[in-house]
Amino acid sequence: MDKLNVRTLSTSEELEHYTEVVRSYSGVKLPKRYVANSKVVGFFLHEKLVAGYMLVTKPEFRSLMFIPDEVKSSHDFFKNDKFEMMEVNGLWVGSSVRNPKHRMQIWTKLVLDIFFCRKKYLLLMSNSKNKVVQSMHSYLKPTELYEGAPMLMAGDATHEKVRITFANRWQCLLNLPRFWSDMKSRERRLSALFKQRLLART
């Protein structure tokens, strides 16, 4: 199995490249300052960037900016201290990452990074049409804060419809075995399919 390498991206060239990959994957170009103030983690196969995520550990959080004021004023969650929160953004896994073990490596790294940030709440935002990212988020069993058209600032661009949820750091850790179990099942199915194809050729 090819080795999946991981590293934190820090140079301006690396961050610009990551921003462009996220834009091509999601249709949204994240602001330079926002990306620079994040911890950006990239995964590489044969020196090619194939997956990654961004961790934002202090305000202002992009996901909260897009929630209408009337929702914020009516939900108890927004009474919490923002410095008890963190955000995951720019999450993507390229189509070349097919091996379940590689997916387990990516997800385990993400969950452990979230846990050891020691923030009480984790904010998640996704395009409501992106079922792949929403499926990944579902492993954390998050609570929905808002789904609908984003409240946009002048000149801002994002998805037509967003889904914003939150979870706590313990939810992330305790639900990790569920992801492992699903990936193990997928690995067994792929192995069985590979054996069937080998038999068919003989």
N, C-alpha and C positions, 0 to 999 in steps of 0.2 A: 504493500500500500504506500502510495506517495505521502511524504510527510507534509503536514499542514503547519506552516510556521506562523507565529503571531508576534506582532510588535506594536508598540505605541507610536503613532505618527506625530512628528513634531515640526519638521521643516516646512517652510511656506510652500515649497513645491509639492510635498506629500499631501498637505492639507488641501491645496487647490485641486490636486488630482482626485482626492477623496470626494470633495465637494462636487466635482463634475460627474463622478461615478454615481453618486446619490441622485444628482439631477437627472441623469439618463435613466436611472432605475425608477425614480418616483415622479419625475416631472417638476420637481421643486428644487430651486437653487437656494441653499441656506446662506444667510449673511456671513461674510468673512469673519467679523468680530465674534459672532456666535460660535462659529467653528473653532476659532483660535482660543476661545475661553472654555472649550470642552476637552475632555480626554478622548482622543480618537484612537480606536483600536482596529487594526487591520489584520486580516488573515491572508496568507499567501500560499499558492501552489506553484512550484517552479518559478518563483519570483514574481508571479502575477497576482495582483490583488483580486480576491474572489469573494470576500465577505467582510463585514465590519459593523461597527456601531459607535455611537458617541454617548459619553456620559457627561451630563451637566450637573454640577453639584452645588451651584449657588444661583440665586435669582439674578436676572429675570428669566423665567422659563417660557420658551416659545409656545408650548402647548397651552399654558394658561392665558396667554395674550389673545388667543383665538376664541375663548369662551365668552359669550355675551354677558354683559354686566348683570342682567336680570337673573341669569342662572347663578352667577357668583353670589348675589345677594340672598338667594333663597336656599343655598346648599350649605350645610354645616361644615363640610370639608374645608371651605375657604376661610374658616375661622382659625385654622391651624397656622403655625408659624412657617413661613416659606423656607426658612433656613433649616427646617426639619425635613425638607423635600429634596428630591433629585429628579432628573429626567433622563430618559433614554430617547435618543432621536437618531436619524440617519441609519437605522437598522436595515441591513439587507444581506441576503445570501444569494450569490450568483448561481445560475443554472449549472455551472460546472462542478458545484459541490454536491455530488450525488451520493458519496459514501456516507452511510449512517454514522460511522465512527467520527468522521470529520464534523458532521452536524452536532454530534454529542460534544465534541471538543469545543466548538464555537459556543454552544448554549451553556455549557458548564463554566467556561471562562466568563461569559456575560453575567451569569447568576452570582458567581463568587465575587466578581468586581462590584456588583450591586450590593451584595451583603456586607462587604468589608468597607464600603463607603460610610456605613453606619448611620445612614439617614433613615428616618422613620417611614417616610412615604416615597413611593416610586411613581412618577408620572409617565404615561405612555400615550403617544399620539400616532394615529395611522390614517391613511386614506381609507374611507369606508368601502371603496371598491377593491382594495388590496387584500384579498382573502388570505394570501400567503403570510403576510405580516400579522394579520389579525389572528390567524391560526397559531402563530408563534406566541403572540401575547396571551392567548387563551391558556397556555400552560401555567401562567402565573395567577390564573383565576382572579382577574382584576374586577373592580367595581366601576361601572360607567359613571362618568361625570357629565358628559355631553356628547351628543351626536347630531350633526347638522351642518349648516353653512357656517364657515368660520367668520368671526368678526375681524375684518381686515383693517390694518392701518394703511394710510396713503402710500401707494407704491409697493405694497406687499403682494406677494404671490404665493399661493399654496393650493391645496386640493379644493375642489368645489364643495366637497363634503368631508368632514373629519369626524373621527371618533376618538374621544379623549377619556382615558380611564386611569385608575390608580390602584396600586397594591402596596403591601408593606414588605419590608425586607425578609421577614420570616416566611411569608407566603411564597416568595421567590425560592428560598432554600428548600422548604418542605415539599414543594411540588416538583423539584428537580427529578426525583426518582420516576415520576410519571413520564417525563420526557425520555429518560433513559429506557424505560420499559417499551415505549412506542418505537424508539429507534432500534432497540434490540429485535423487536418483532419485524420491523422493516428489513433489518439485516438478514434475518432468517428467511424471509420471503424472497429477497434478492438472491440469496445463496441457493434456495430450492429452484428458482427459475433458471439460474446459471447451470445447475446440474441437469435440469430437464433439457436445456438446449444442447449440452454436451452429449447427452444420450441420444438426442434426435439426430446428431451428426454422425453417430457411429453405426 
